[in-house]
Amino acid sequence: MVENVIIIGSGPAGLSAALYTAREDFKPLVITGVEAGGQLLLTTVVENFPAFPDGVYGSELIDLMRKQAEKFGTRFLGENVESVDFSKRPFKVKTPSQELEANSVIIATGASAKWLGIPSEKQFIGKGISSCATCDAPFFKKKDVAIVGGGDTAMEDSLFLTKFVNSVTIIHRRDSFRASKIMQERVKNNPKIKIIWNSVVEEVLGDSKVTGAKIRDVNTNEEKQLQLDGVFVAIGYKPNTDFLKGALDLDKAGYIITEDEVKTKIDGVFVAGDVADHIYRQAVTAAASGTKAALEVRAYIQNLDYKDSK
């Protein structure tokens, strides 16, 4: 059986694409991944997704989007994609259990935040540890937080947080930032921001929520504790594109290179969400790009049907 469309990924981008293609009666197959749902499952309350004035839990939002897509005929496969072959149509998508074929593919596998890798980290994700300042800053009003990182994202996040928090402490493992000079200057001139150089976070402290962090000086090995209400990790993102190497053009960071936001160089293969978007990384922008990719699939399949009928 050749599918009309296979959607790889089940976050807001993939589920929005599924909803739109299902309503076109394309009967999309969503390969969710073993860990379905994307970055939203690492958040608690989402306050900035339209139509939820009181906020909505990330897991609940994903569940609602999935049910809506399923209502119109979307099917789901809970496996990871091992490899793809886009060299000819029908395209091939390989999972551990089978090889699937499709006339079109939407890749919506997202990007995963890089974490510190310390034992206490997973315990507090969504309970004081966050990888998204623009998502979670309002939860830390008048509180003291730390940011780990030294690039432009860490600088931008620090400055954004100062609109809400009492203080921001940047913890950086080196003695200089990688960020642009103008961003560095803005950070260094902000009275709410202080910097701890040559240091790493050894442990996040707390019980049911974050109360502090133990940090270590990488030069002297001296350790000290900071009293904190939150820790923001801003050391980058890794797009989930390992299975695509050789099949699509990727940039140096691994993001898919697009020709027109959701189109790739291969006709019939489309992209949605954070797997190509390293700027906005919001649930609502991912959902919007999933919609655009679905509309492109509609036009593509209609054109295929027209050619095949001639």
N, C-alpha and C positions, 0 to 999 in steps of 0.2 A: 504493500500500500504506500502510495506517495502522498504525503501530507501537503495540504495547501500551504501551511506555515507552521514552522517550529519556532517557539520562543524559548530562548535559553536564559533563565533567570527569573526570579519570582519576587523581586522587590516592587516598589511602586511603578517603575518603568515597565517591567515585564507584565505586571498584572493589568496596567492600563492598556498596554498593547493587546493583551488577551481579551479584555472587555470589548475593545473596538473591533478586533478581527472576528470575535465570536458573534457580535451583533450583525456582522456582514455574512454570517452563516458559513464562515471558512473553517469552523470546527478546529480551532488552534490547539496544538499540543504544547503545553508548557513543561519544559524540563526544569524542575525547581532547584536542583542541587540537593545534596543531602541536608545541608543547613539552609532551609528555605526561609525567605522573607527579607533578606538583606540587612542593611545597617539599622533599619527602624527597630529591629528586635533587640538592639543594644540600648535603646532609649526607654525612658519611662513614659512620661506624659509629653505628647506632641501638641504644642499650643499654636503652631503657625500653619497648620493645614486647613485650607478653607472649609467652611461648613461645620466646624466643631468649636463653637464659641467657648465651651468649657474645657477644651482640650480633649485628647483621646490617647489612650495608651498605644504605643507603637505596635505592639502585638495585636491589639484589637483592630487597628486601622488595616493592617495587613490581612487579618482574618476577614474583615468586611469586604475588602477589595477582591479577595479570592472568591468569596461567596457570590459576589456580583458577577464576576467573570464566569464562574461555574454555572450560574443560572442560565446563561445564554449558550452554553454548550462547550465551554473550555474543558479540556482534559488535562490531567496533571500526571507527571512521572517523577517520582522522588529519587532521581539518580543524578550523579555528576556527569558532565560531558568530558570524555577523554580526548577526543580529537574530532576534527571536521575535515571535509574535503569539498572545497568550493570550486574545483577545477572544471566541473561540468555540471549541468542540470540533468536529473534532479540532484540537489546537494545531498551530501551524506553527513550524518551526525552520529558519532559512535559513543555509546555509553558502555558501562561494564557488562551489561546483559544483552545488548543488541545493537544493530546498525540500522538507523532510521533514514528515510529519504524524504525530501521536501522540495517543493517548487520555490519556496522563499524561506528565509531565516531572519529572525530578529535577535540580535545579541544584546542582552540586558543583564549581564553578570555583575555589574557594579564594580566598586573598588573597596578594598578593605583597609581600615585604618591600621597603621603600624603602631604596635603597642610596645610598652617598655619590656615586657617579658619577665616581670617579677611575680613571685607566687601570689601576693596579695592583690594583684591587679584585677583579675577576673571577679573576685569577691565584691569589688566596689564599682564595677561598671554599671552605670545607671543609678548608683547610690553615692555619688560624689566624684566619680571619675568619668570624664567625658572626652570625646575626640572632636566635638563640634561646639565651638563657642557660640556661633550664631544661633544654634538650636537651643542651647541650655543656659545661656547667660542669665536670663530673667529669673531662673531658680536660685541664683546666688546673690540676690540684691543685698547690699550692705554687708557682705561677707568677705572673708579673706581667702584668696585662691592662689594656686601656683600654676604656671604653664611650663611644660618641658619642651624645649626646642630652641632653635636658633636661626631658622629660616624666615622667609617672608610671611609664611602662614602663622608662625608663632608671634611675629611682630603684629600682624594684623589682628590676630585673636586677642592679644594683650590689650591693644588699644580699644578694641570693641568692648572688652570686658570692663574697662574702666568706666563705661557709661552706667554700669550696674553695681559693681562690687566696691567694697571698701578699699581693698588693695590687691595688687597683682605682683607675685614674685616669679620672675623668670629664672628657671634652673637650667643651666647650659653646661654641657660637659667640656667645652673648650673655653679659651680665654678671649674669643672674638666670635661675632655672629657671621653667618653666611648671608644674611639678608642684605637687601639693597641699602645703600648709605642713607637715603632719605627716610626709609623705614626705621633704621637704627636710631637716627637722630630724633625722630618723633617719640620713640620709646624712651630714650635716655632723658628726654626733656619733660616727660610726663611725671608729675609729682606722685601719682598713685602707683607707679611701677618701680620696683627695685630688682636688681639683678644679682644672682649668685653664680659666679663663674666657676669653671673647672669642677663641676659637681654633678653627681648623678643621684637619682632617687633609688634607694636601696629597698625601701618598704613603705607602703601606704598604711597608715594607722587608723584604727577605728573599730567600732563594733557593728552596729546596724548601718552606720554611715561614716563617712570620712571625718576624722578629727585632726589629722596631721600627717606628716611624712618624715621618714628618716632619710637624710641625705648624707652622701660621703664625698669628701674632697678627693679627686682622683690623683692629686699630687702628694698629699700628706696622709691620705687614708683616714683623716679625722672625720668622725661622724657627729651629727647633731640632729636635733628634732625641730621641726617647724610646726606651729599650730596653724591648721588650715581647715577650711570647710569644703574645699574642693580641689581637684587636680585635673587640669586639662592637658591632654597629650597631643602635641602638635609636631610630630616628627615625620609626617608625611602619610601618603596613601599608596597602596599597591593595587593597581587595576587587576581584576581577575581575568587575565588573558593568556595564561600559560598554555592553554589548550589550543590557542589560535596561532602560535608561532609558525611562520611559513605559509599560513593560509590568508592572512590579511596584513596590511601595513600597520605597524605599531611605531609610536614615537620612542624616544630614549627611555622614558619612564614606563613604557608598556601600555599606554593608552592607545585605543584604536584611532587611526587617522581617518577622518571623514571628509567627504567632498562637499557635502551640503547639509551639515548638521547631523542628519541621520542616514545619509547614503554613504556607502563605501565604494571602492573602485570596482566592485563586482556587482553587476546588475542583479537584483533580487536578494542581496544580503544587506541588511539594515542594522542600525545601532541605536540603542536608547539608553539614556541615563548616565550614571557616573563612570561607566566603563570607557566613555569618551569625554566626559565632562570633568575636568580637573579644576574648574573655577567655582561653580555655584554649589554643587553637591547638596541639594535640598530635595526633600521628598516631592514637593510640588513641581519643581523643574524636571525631575526624573519622570514624574507622571506625564507631564506635558510632552516630553520627548518621546515617551512610549506611545502617546496618541499620534504624534507626527509620523513615527515609524509605521504604525498601523495603517494610517491613511496612505502612506507610500506603498505599502503592501497591497492595499486595495487597488490602487492604480496599476501596479505591476501585474497582479493576477488578472485583472480585467483585460489588460493588454495581451497577456499570454493567451487568454481564452479567445480573444479576437483573432490572434495570429493562427491558433490551432484550428479555428473554424473556417479559415479561408482555404 
